[in-house]
């Protein structure tokens, strides 16, 4: 079965955020400097809702999901007679964070943070992570470098990152990106 239009783009972002894309240096020094270690973030199961208070804590903390919320043509570069189509898509990347003392045992603390700090400074933790996600997803070699994919990711630009408290020791950080994609007008990209 063929992928839908945005599945290869999602797979590339999953590779950047959770599979260590670029951490081996093969994509160059700039990509290495902005890469994220494998397992730092974890994609939640497709269809899982990070707002669900029943989601297990060990899945929730630094678990992420992607949702597409809009598209628009690039008016400067599109010609209906050409085979290439340039479009922009709005991507919402949502990451979960725990901040309760009860859940601190399952917080995915990094080597440079303590669980206590993660609990007490959860907004700073979330926004620091959002900055690192921005750095990685916007890095050209990480986002659009080899191997090439179809459709082709052109660029991603973060619009904003916002933190929201869900209560009960759980919070979300939602980063919105503008993602530019080049596709072939003759391809259907059907799921």
C-alpha positions, 0 to 999 in steps of 0.5 A, spaced: 500 500 500 502 506 498 503 512 503 499 518 503 502 524 502 505 526 509 507 519 511 514 520 509 515 527 512 512 524 519 517 518 518 523 523 517 521 527 523 520 520 527 527 519 525 529 525 527 526 525 534 526 518 536 531 514 532 537 518 533 538 521 525 544 524 524 547 522 531 553 518 527 556 524 524 554 521 517 550 527 515 555 532 517 558 536 523 552 541 523 547 535 523 551 532 528 551 538 533 543 539 532 541 531 532 537 528 538 539 522 541 535 515 540 530 514 545 530 521 547 523 522 545 518 517 543 512 517 539 505 514 542 501 509 538 497 512 532 491 515 535 493 515 542 491 522 545 496 525 550 490 528 553 488 522 556 489 521 563 489 514 563 495 514 558 501 510 562 506 515 565 512 512 562 509 512 555 506 520 557 513 523 559 516 525 552 511 521 548 509 525 542 504 525 536 504 529 530 497 532 527 496 536 521 492 542 521 492 545 514 495 546 507 496 552 502 499 552 495 505 556 495 503 562 490 510 564 487 512 557 485 506 553 482 504 552 475 498 547 474 502 545 467 508 543 471 509 536 474 512 539 481 507 542 486 510 546 492 505 546 498 506 548 505 502 544 511 501 546 518 504 541 523 502 541 530 507 536 534 505 535 541 510 532 547 507 530 554 511 532 560 510 529 567 511 534 573 508 530 579 512 528 585 508 521 585 510 520 577 517 522 578 520 515 578 518 514 571 520 521 568 525 520 563 531 525 566 537 526 561 544 526 564 544 533 565 537 534 569 535 531 575 528 528 576 526 533 582 528 539 577 524 536 572 518 536 576 519 543 579 521 546 572 517 543 568 515 549 563 523 550 562 524 543 561 518 543 556 521 549 552 528 547 552 526 541 549 522 545 544 528 549 542 532 542 541 526 540 537 526 546 533 534 546 532 533 539 529 527 539 525 529 545 521 536 543 520 537 542 512 541 535 512 537 532 518 530 534 515 531 533 507 538 530 507 539 523 504 536 518 503 531 522 499 524 521 500 518 522 496 515 527 497 521 531 498 521 535 504 523 542 503 524 546 509 520 546 516 520 553 520 517 553 527 511 558 528 511 557 536 511 553 542 506 553 547 505 549 554 499 547 557 497 544 564 493 539 564 492 538 571 494 532 575 501 532 574 501 532 566 502 538 561 503 538 554 508 542 549 505 544 543 510 546 537 507 548 531 511 548 524 510 550 517 512 545 513 514 546 506 513 540 501 515 538 494 511 533 490 509 530 484 502 533 481 502 526 477 502 522 483 496 521 487 499 519 494 493 515 496 493 511 503 
